[in-house]
């Protein structure tokens, strides 16, 4: 038998076996096809929903920001209400985050501590931004736990570990150390200084002003201890 004829026979046998397999497993094959089609349609539906929600979210935030930028007669109270409405009825997590940050910054600017506490105590803010998360940890330490030293210190340390800025690490570390010194807790003040140094690592990473601030903190602790 010629080589070409052998190849044709092998191909024909494979086709016959495949056809027999389909014939013997028709129900299973149609179930698999149905599952695949349903899965594709479901993924497509949710993808389109997410795109539509993102467009609506961007539109809502864009309209508010547009009025803030272009309408100088727009009252702050009206803008605040717009953002509060977005916070209460968010279309997406993105617009919730933007509204939350705007409102808490506005409350800090206006020294509205009651509203700051309300926002910090009950919110669904979630972000991958280390700076924003560190900022909120520090706000919780300052506004929620000013009378609870253990939790206050815990959130200060979270903020110090997360914030990418050496300057802020030192500034927030200094704030926490001052709280310990007010409580005459020199051991924890020293421990916080050591944590700060560990977080910084190589002090060559610091600017001259940052080194001076760190040295000032250390000398202040040493003077009080000695």
N, C-alpha and C positions, 0 to 999 in steps of 0.2 A: 504494500500500500504506500502511495506517495505521501511525502511529508505534508503537503497542502491538504490532502484528504484527511489525514490524521487530525490536523488543526481544525478542520471543519467539523469533524465528528466530536471533538472535545467541546467546541463552542456550542454545537447543537445539544450535546448532553447537558451542558450547564443551563441552557435556555429551558430545556425540558424539566430539569430539576427545579429551577426557579418557578416555572409555571405550575408545577405540581405543589410546590410549597405554598404558593399563593392560593391555589385551589383548596388545599387542606387547612389553611389557616385564615380564611377570608374574614371571619368575625374578628379575630385578634388584630389583623391588619387595619380593618376599618376603625376599630377602637383607637389604635395608635394614631391614625390619621386624624380622627376627630379630636383627640386630646391635643395634638400639635396645632391644629387649626384654632381650637379654643384658646390655647396658650398665646398664640400669635395675636389673635384678636384682642385678648385681655391686655397684653403688653402695649399694643397700639393704642387702645382706649385710654389707659392710664397715662401713657406718654403724652397724648393729646390734651388730656385734662390738666396735667402739670404745666404744659406749655401755655394753655389758656389762663390758668391761675397766675402764672408768672407775668403774663401780659397785663392782666387786670391789676395785679399787685403793683407793677411798675407804673401803670397809668395812675392809680390812686396816689401813690407816693409822689409821682411826677407833678400831678396837679397841685398838691399841697405845697411842694417845694417851689413850683412856678409862682404861685401867689406870694409866697414869702419873699422871693427874689425880685419880682417885677412889680408887685403892688405895694408901694411904700405906705399906703394908707391902711393896709391890712393890720388889724389889731392883734397883739400877741395873744390875747384871750381867745380869739377866733382860731388862730393857728393851733393853740394848745388843744382846743376842743376837737379840731380836725384830727390831730394825732391821737387824742384819747379815743375817738371813734374808731380809728384804725387799730388801736391796741385792743379794744373790746371786741372788734369784729374783723380780725385779720383774714386776709385772703391767703396769705402764705406766711411761712416763718420769716422770710426775708423782710417783709413789710412790718411784721411784729417787732423784729429786732430794731429796725430803724426808728419806729415810733417810740419804743422803750428808751433807746439811747437819747433821743431828742428830749423826751419828757423828763428823764432823770437829770440831764444836763441843765434843763431849764429850771428844775426844782432847786438844784444846787446853786445856780446863778441867783435865784430869788430867795435863797436861804429858807426854803419851804421844807423844814425838816420832817414835818408830819407826812407830807406826800412822798418824800424820799423813803421814809420808813415803810410806807404802804407799798411802794413799788418794789423795794428790796425784799419785803416779806412775802409777796405773792406775785410771782411772774413766771413766764415760760420762756425767758430769754435763754438762748443756746447758741453758741458761736465757737468756731475754731480759731478765732483771733485771740492770741495769748494776751495782747495788750488790753483788749476789752474785758476779758475774763479776770485779769489781774486787777484792773480798775474796779470791777464790781466786788471782788474779794476785799479790797481795801475799803470800799464804801461800807460793806457789811461790818467790817471790824470797827469802823468809826461811828456809824449811825445805829447799828443794831445791837452791838455788844460792848458799848462803852462802859457799861456797869458790870460786865462779865469778863474778867481778865483772861480766863482760860480760853474762851471762844474768841475773844478779841485777838489774843496772841496767835491763835490757830489760823485765823483768817489773814492776819498780817503776814504770817510766815508763808501761807499759800500764795499771797500776792507777790511777796519777795521772790519766791522760787519761780513763779511763772513769768513775771514781767521781763521783757528782753532788754530793757534799758538799765545799764549799770547805775546811772544817775538816780533813777527811781528806786532801784534796789537799796541804794545807800540812804536815800531820803526816807523811805518807808521803814527801813531798818532802824534809822535814827529815831523816828517817831515811836516805834515799839520800845526801843531802849529807854527813851525818856519816860514812857509809862512805867516801865519796871523801876527806874530810878526814883520816880515819885512814890512808888510803893516800897522803896528801900529794899528792893529785891535785887541785890547786886549780882547774885549768882546767875539769875536768868538774864540779866543785862549782859553779863560776860558771855553766856551761852549764845545769846542772839548775835553778839559781835562776831563770835567764832563762826556761826552759821552764815553770817554775811560774808565773811572772808572765804568760806568754803564755796559759796555760790559764785563769788567773783573769780576764784581760782588765781590765776597769774595776775598780780596787781599791775603788771606792765600794760594790761588791757585798759587800764583806767586813764582818763585825762588828768591833767595836773590838778584841776579843781576837784575832781572826784577823789583823787588821792588825798588832797588836803582835808576834804570833808570826812573821809574815813579816818585819817589820823586824828582829827579833832574829836571824833566820837571815842576813839580808843583812849586818848589822853584824858577825856572827861571821866570815863569809867575808872581809869587808873587813879586819878586824883581822889575820887570818892571812896574807892576801896582802900587806898593807902592813907 
